[in-house]
Amino acid sequence: MHVLHRGQAPQQPLLLRPLFGGVQRIGLRSETSTTLRDAGRSRPGAALPGVQMVMAVEVLRVLPDGTARYRFTLEEVDLLVAARTPVRTVEAARAQLSPLPGLKGEGQVDPHGRSSGFEWKLPADLSAPVRGQMQQLAGLLKDLGTFLPTEPVGVGARWEQKGAGSGALTGANTRVELRSLEGLSVGLRLQMETPRMPQPVPAALRPPPGEKGEASMHTEAKGHGGCLLSLDRLWPVRLEMDVESHVAVRAGTQDAPRRFDGFTTSRLQVRELSFTPPRLRAARTV
């Protein structure tokens, strides 16, 4: 973490102060669209259904150094189905998701929002595609950390975190700006960008042995958005993030070149649905 500008006075440390026993319910919505460009022509990629889910996060323990241990429960999960999607496709996808409600995991977050140790307890009979998606989601949930600075700051402060992110934004340089600060409420603007990274080229696209040609594939991604935090919560009260990723493939022989690009646009929205403080929970159980 590197602070670029400490912002206006007054400046203060931004630290999470989660409440032991507090429960935060979060709604998450994720949608993705793709476009393929080949020989100068663009066409939409395969339609991918979005996902919406409801999650509950309960603070199990707060250590003396401020690190919080939490339990995560996936309460609801469903597809966001585009028009004209075949009914059988939707039914098959929903059947694969049916074991997920009730799924639990645990993790911990330090006072600066760095998350670590998040683990699912995945059902043994979960299909391989859904298992892979849930492992990717675990990385995403881990990165919902607030990336708070390690120095006191004021409104207008800017800092950056190198090597953060997961999925398309793995290794991204994240820049954060403090847009508002009022009591426990913190408003941030986020910008993420990955360097152009070489990737292994699939064997089917490489030139045959002994023939001259090229074989290269690169990826890069950019993301931007903002979030509203409450320092007594572990996860954002509201977050929106748009990510644009690009895959460029240059392969084939001189007589049969293959040059095409894939563009993926992803939108993530997070909303706090409710927050139950410890005292209110205790009153309800009496």
C-alpha positions in Angstrom: 0.0 0.0 0.0 1.4 3.4 -1.0 -0.3 6.7 -0.2 0.1 9.2 -3.1 -1.7 12.1 -1.5 -2.9 12.4 2.1 -5.8 14.7 1.3 -7.4 17.6 3.2 -7.3 18.3 6.9 -8.5 16.9 9.2 -6.8 13.6 8.6 -7.6 10.4 10.5 -6.8 6.7 10.4 -9.5 4.6 8.5 -9.8 1.3 10.4 -12.6 -1.3 10.4 -14.3 -1.6 13.7 -16.6 -4.6 13.2 -19.1 -5.5 16.0 -18.8 -9.0 17.5 -22.0 -10.8 16.7 -23.2 -8.4 14.0 -24.8 -9.9 10.9 -24.7 -8.2 7.5 -26.9 -9.5 4.7 -25.6 -8.7 1.2 -27.2 -8.9 -2.2 -24.7 -9.5 -5.1 -25.5 -9.4 -8.8 -23.0 -10.2 -11.5 -23.5 -10.0 -15.3 -21.1 -10.6 -18.2 -21.2 -10.1 -22.0 -18.7 -10.9 -24.6 -17.8 -9.7 -28.1 -15.5 -11.5 -30.6 -13.7 -9.6 -33.4 -12.2 -11.6 -36.3 -11.0 -10.3 -39.6 -12.4 -6.9 -38.8 -15.9 -8.2 -38.1 -17.5 -8.1 -34.7 -20.1 -10.6 -33.4 -21.5 -11.2 -29.9 -20.1 -14.2 -28.0 -22.2 -16.9 -26.4 -24.8 -15.6 -24.0 -23.8 -16.2 -20.4 -26.5 -16.0 -17.7 -25.8 -13.7 -14.9 -26.0 -14.7 -11.2 -27.7 -13.1 -8.3 -27.2 -14.2 -4.7 -28.0 -13.3 -1.1 -25.2 -13.8 1.5 -25.0 -13.3 5.3 -21.8 -12.4 7.1 -21.6 -12.9 10.9 -18.7 -11.6 12.9 -17.6 -14.6 15.1 -14.7 -13.0 16.9 -12.7 -9.8 17.1 -9.0 -10.2 18.1 -7.1 -7.6 20.2 -5.3 -6.4 17.0 -8.7 -5.7 15.4 -8.7 -8.7 13.1 -12.2 -10.1 12.7 -13.1 -13.7 12.1 -16.4 -14.2 10.2 -18.8 -16.9 9.0 -20.2 -16.6 5.5 -23.5 -18.2 4.5 -24.9 -18.3 1.0 -28.7 -18.0 1.6 -30.0 -17.7 -2.0 -28.6 -18.1 -5.5 -30.3 -17.8 -8.9 -29.7 -17.0 -12.6 -30.3 -13.8 -14.4 -31.7 -15.2 -17.6 -31.6 -13.3 -20.9 -34.7 -13.2 -23.1 -35.0 -16.2 -25.5 -32.7 -18.4 -23.5 -33.8 -22.0 -24.1 -35.8 -23.3 -21.2 -33.9 -26.6 -21.0 -30.6 -24.6 -20.7 -32.0 -22.6 -17.8 -33.4 -25.7 -16.0 -30.1 -27.5 -16.3 -28.1 -24.6 -15.0 -30.5 -24.1 -12.0 -30.3 -27.8 -11.2 -26.5 -27.4 -10.9 -26.9 -24.5 -8.6 -29.5 -26.2 -6.4 -26.9 -27.6 -3.9 -25.5 -24.1 -3.2 -28.1 -22.4 -0.9 -26.9 -23.0 2.7 -23.2 -23.2 1.6 -20.9 -21.9 4.4 -17.4 -20.6 4.5 -15.1 -18.7 7.0 -12.4 -16.1 6.7 -10.9 -13.2 8.4 -10.3 -9.5 7.7 -7.7 -7.2 9.3 -8.5 -3.6 10.3 -7.3 -2.3 6.9 -9.7 -4.5 5.0 -7.2 -7.2 3.9 -9.0 -10.4 3.7 -7.3 -13.8 4.2 -8.1 -17.4 4.9 -11.5 -17.5 3.1 -12.5 -21.1 2.5 -15.7 -22.7 1.2 -17.1 -25.9 2.5 -18.2 -27.2 -0.9 -20.6 -30.2 -1.3 -18.8 -33.3 -2.4 -21.4 -33.9 -5.2 -21.0 -30.4 -6.7 -20.5 -30.6 -10.5 -17.0 -29.7 -11.8 -18.1 -26.5 -13.7 -20.0 -25.1 -10.7 -17.2 -26.1 -8.4 -14.8 -24.1 -10.6 -17.1 -21.1 -10.6 -17.5 -21.2 -6.8 -13.7 -21.3 -6.4 -13.5 -18.2 -8.6 -16.2 -16.5 -6.6 -14.2 -17.2 -3.4 -11.4 -15.1 -4.8 -13.9 -12.4 -5.7 -15.4 -12.4 -2.2 -11.9 -12.2 -0.7 -11.2 -9.1 -2.8 -14.3 -7.3 -1.5 -11.9 -6.0 1.1 -11.8 -2.3 1.5 -8.0 -1.8 0.9 -7.9 1.0 3.5 -4.7 3.0 3.8 -2.1 2.4 6.5 -1.7 6.2 7.2 -4.1 8.9 8.4 -5.9 10.5 5.4 -8.5 13.2 4.6 -11.0 13.8 1.9 -9.3 13.8 -1.5 -6.6 11.4 -0.4 -5.3 8.9 -3.0 -3.5 5.6 -2.5 -2.6 2.6 -4.6 -2.3 -1.2 -4.0 -0.2 -3.2 -6.3 -0.8 -6.9 -7.1 -4.4 -6.9 -5.9 -7.4 -8.4 -7.6 -8.5 -11.8 -8.9 -10.0 -13.3 -12.0 -9.6 -11.0 -15.0 -8.0 -8.4 -12.6 -5.4 -10.7 -11.2 -2.3 -8.7 -10.4 -4.1 -5.4 -11.0 -2.8 -2.1 -9.8 -5.6 -0.6 -7.8 -5.9 3.2 -7.2 -8.3 4.5 -4.6 -9.6 8.0 -3.9 -11.3 9.1 -0.8 -14.4 10.9 -2.0 -16.3 11.4 1.2 -15.8 10.8 5.0 -18.6 11.4 7.5 -18.6 9.5 10.8 -18.3 5.8 10.0 -19.3 6.4 6.4 -16.5 6.3 3.8 -17.0 6.8 0.0 -14.3 5.6 -2.3 -13.6 5.7 -6.0 -11.8 2.7 -7.5 -9.7 2.2 -10.6 -7.9 -1.0 -11.5 -5.7 -1.9 -14.4 -3.6 -4.9 -15.2 -0.4 -4.9 -17.4 -0.5 -6.6 -20.8 0.4 -10.2 -19.9 1.5 -13.0 -22.2 -0.5 -16.2 -22.0 0.1 -19.7 -23.3 -1.3 -20.2 -26.8 -3.6 -23.3 -27.3 -1.9 -26.0 -29.2 -4.6 -26.0 -31.9 -3.6 -22.4 -32.9 0.2 -22.9 -33.1 1.9 -23.3 -36.5 2.6 -27.0 -37.5 6.1 -28.1 -36.7 8.6 -26.9 -39.3 6.4 -24.1 -40.6 7.0 -20.4 -40.1 4.4 -18.4 -38.3 3.5 -16.7 -35.1 1.8 -17.8 -31.9 1.1 -15.2 -29.2 -1.7 -14.4 -26.8 -2.0 -11.5 -24.4 -4.6 -10.4 -21.9 -5.2 -7.0 -20.2 -8.1 -5.6 -18.2 -9.4 -2.4 -16.7 -11.9 -1.8 -14.0 -13.6 1.2 -12.5 -16.3 1.9 -9.9 -17.0 3.0 -6.4 -18.1 1.9 -3.1 -19.6 3.1 0.2 -18.3 1.6 3.4 -19.4 1.7 7.0 -16.4 1.1 9.3 -18.5 -1.1 11.6 -19.1 -3.5 8.7 -16.8 -6.0 7.1 -18.1 -5.7 3.5 -19.2 -2.6 1.5 -22.7 -1.2 2.1 -22.8 -0.5 -1.7 -20.4 -1.3 -4.5 -20.4 -1.1 -8.3 -17.6 -2.3 -10.5 -17.3 -2.5 -14.3 -14.5 -4.5 -15.7 -13.4 -4.7 -19.4 -11.0 -7.4 -20.3 -9.3 -8.0 -23.7 -7.7 -11.2 -25.1 -5.6 -10.7 -28.3 -4.6 -13.8 -30.2 -2.0 -13.6 -33.1 -1.3 -17.1 -34.4 -1.1 -19.3 -37.5 1.1 -19.4 -40.6 1.9 -16.7 -43.1 -0.6 -18.3 -45.6 -3.2 -18.9 -42.9 -2.9 -16.2 -40.2 -5.3 -16.2 -37.3 -5.8 -12.8 -35.7 -8.8 -12.3 -33.4 -9.8 -10.5 -30.2 -12.2 -11.2 -27.4 -13.7 -8.5 -25.3 -15.6 -9.2 -22.1 -17.5 -6.7 -20.1 -18.5 -7.6 -16.5 -20.6 -5.7 -14.1 -20.7 -6.4 -10.3 -23.2 -4.8 -8.0 -23.3 -5.3 -4.2 -26.0 -3.9 -1.9 -26.4 -4.3 1.8 -29.9 -5.6 2.4 -29.9 -5.4 6.2 -27.6 -5.1 9.2 -28.5 -6.6 12.5 -26.4 -5.2 15.4 -25.5 -7.6 18.3 -27.9 -6.0 20.8 -30.9 -6.2 18.5 -30.1 -9.9 17.8 -29.9 -10.6 21.5 -33.3 -8.8 22.1 -34.9 -10.9 19.5 -33.7 -14.2 21.0 -35.2 -13.5 24.4 
